Amino acid sequence: MESNETPKKDIFDRIMSLPVLNIFEPFYKKYKEGLLYLFFGGLTFFLSIFLFWFMGEGVMHLNPIVNNTIDWVICVAFQFFTNRTWVFDGKVDNKKDFLKQAGSFTAGRLFTLVVEDGLIFIFVTLMKFPEMPVKLGATFIVIVLNYIISKLIVFKKKD
């Protein structure tokens, strides 16, 4: 990109440049990645909690591990799209790099699925703790691990 070109603004940049919100624009620009990760992480969190409730205690009464795994598949698809598009600017130049990115993202999320399923198995299945508080606690642990994996491995900026 030549120095006289301005970077293309995404929808969040355009929202932050609106009157009233533009007073927050310097803060937003400085912390954009973290703020967008929190925003989309929050959306994923609520989607995950809703799905876990719906497929578990709420409506379908699935086994907690099966429930969490189905929940995971849906949420990982949502996370990949949002993280790649808005949070980490994960644009790649070719199909091979895209598949590598999708594969490393999925592998990282599989690792945190094992962590989350392990916590649910230990605390819900073995120790008989209530499902929802365990799911909430496990989800917070997974959010932190997912950010670290995404930032340092999956969407690592090439120097």
C-alpha positions in Angstrom: 0.0 0.0 0.0 1.4 3.4 -0.9 1.8 5.9 1.9 -0.9 8.3 0.5 -3.5 5.5 0.7 -5.7 5.2 3.8 -6.4 1.8 5.1 -9.9 0.4 4.2 -12.3 0.9 7.1 -14.3 -2.1 8.3 -17.8 -1.8 9.7 -16.4 -1.3 13.2 -14.1 1.5 12.1 -17.0 3.2 10.4 -19.2 2.9 13.5 -16.5 4.3 15.7 -16.1 7.4 13.4 -19.8 8.3 13.8 -20.6 11.5 15.7 -20.9 10.9 19.5 -18.9 7.6 19.2 -15.9 9.3 17.6 -14.7 10.6 21.0 -13.8 6.9 21.7 -12.0 6.5 18.4 -8.4 6.9 19.7 -9.0 4.4 22.4 -10.7 2.0 19.9 -7.8 2.3 17.4 -5.2 1.6 20.1 -7.0 -1.4 21.6 -9.0 -2.5 18.5 -7.9 -6.2 18.5 -8.6 -6.7 22.2 -11.9 -4.9 22.1 -13.1 -6.9 19.1 -11.9 -10.1 20.6 -13.9 -9.3 23.7 -17.0 -8.3 21.7 -17.0 -11.4 19.5 -15.9 -13.5 22.4 -18.9 -12.2 24.3 -21.2 -13.1 21.5 -19.7 -16.5 21.3 -20.0 -16.9 25.1 -23.7 -16.1 25.0 -24.3 -18.3 22.0 -22.4 -21.2 23.8 -24.3 -20.7 27.1 -27.6 -20.6 25.3 -26.9 -23.7 23.2 -25.6 -25.5 26.3 -28.8 -24.7 28.2 -31.1 -25.5 25.2 -29.5 -28.8 24.4 -29.1 -29.7 28.1 -31.3 -28.8 31.0 -33.6 -26.6 28.9 -35.1 -28.6 26.1 -33.2 -31.5 24.7 -31.6 -33.1 27.8 -28.5 -34.3 26.1 -25.5 -35.7 28.0 -23.3 -32.8 29.1 -20.3 -33.9 27.1 -22.3 -34.6 23.9 -24.0 -31.3 24.4 -20.8 -29.4 24.9 -19.2 -31.0 21.8 -22.2 -30.0 19.6 -22.1 -26.5 21.1 -18.3 -26.4 20.4 -18.8 -27.2 16.6 -21.3 -24.4 16.2 -19.3 -21.9 18.2 -15.9 -22.7 16.5 -17.4 -22.0 13.1 -18.7 -18.6 14.3 -15.4 -17.9 16.0 -13.3 -18.7 13.0 -15.3 -16.4 10.7 -15.3 -13.5 13.2 -11.7 -13.8 14.4 -10.4 -14.2 10.9 -12.4 -11.3 9.5 -12.5 -8.7 12.2 -10.3 -9.5 15.2 -7.0 -10.6 13.8 -7.3 -9.5 10.2 -6.4 -13.0 9.0 -6.6 -12.4 5.3 -4.4 -14.8 3.3 -3.4 -14.9 -0.3 -4.2 -18.4 -1.3 -6.2 -21.6 -0.6 -3.3 -23.4 0.9 -2.7 -20.7 3.5 -6.4 -20.5 4.2 -6.5 -24.2 4.8 -3.4 -24.0 7.0 -5.0 -21.2 9.0 -8.4 -23.1 9.4 -6.5 -26.2 10.4 -4.4 -24.5 13.1 -7.5 -22.7 14.3 -9.4 -25.9 14.6 -6.5 -27.7 16.2 -6.2 -25.0 18.9 -9.9 -25.1 19.5 -9.8 -28.9 19.7 -7.2 -28.6 22.5 -9.5 -26.2 24.4 -12.5 -28.5 23.8 -10.6 -31.3 25.5 -9.8 -28.9 28.4 -13.5 -27.9 28.6 -14.9 -31.4 28.2 -12.4 -32.6 30.9 -13.6 -29.9 33.3 -17.2 -30.8 32.6 -16.5 -34.5 33.0 -14.7 -34.0 36.3 -17.0 -31.5 37.9 -20.4 -32.5 36.5 -20.2 -36.2 35.8 -17.9 -37.3 38.6 -18.4 -34.7 41.3 -22.1 -34.0 40.5 -21.7 -30.2 40.5 -24.5 -28.3 38.7 -23.9 -28.1 35.0 -24.3 -24.3 34.3 -21.8 -23.0 36.9 -19.2 -25.5 35.7 -19.9 -24.5 32.1 -19.5 -20.8 32.9 -16.2 -21.4 34.7 -14.8 -23.7 32.0 -15.8 -21.2 29.4 -13.8 -18.4 31.0 -10.7 -20.6 31.1 -11.2 -21.5 27.4 -11.7 -17.9 26.3 -8.2 -17.0 27.7 -6.6 -20.1 26.2 -8.3 -19.4 22.8 -7.0 -15.8 22.7 -3.4 -17.0 23.4 -3.6 -19.7 20.8 -5.1 -17.4 18.2 -2.8 -14.5 18.8 0.5 -16.4 19.1 -0.1 -19.3 16.6 -3.1 -19.1 14.3 -3.2 -15.4 13.3 0.4 -14.6 14.1 1.6 -11.5 12.1 4.3 -12.3 9.6 7.3 -10.0 10.0 
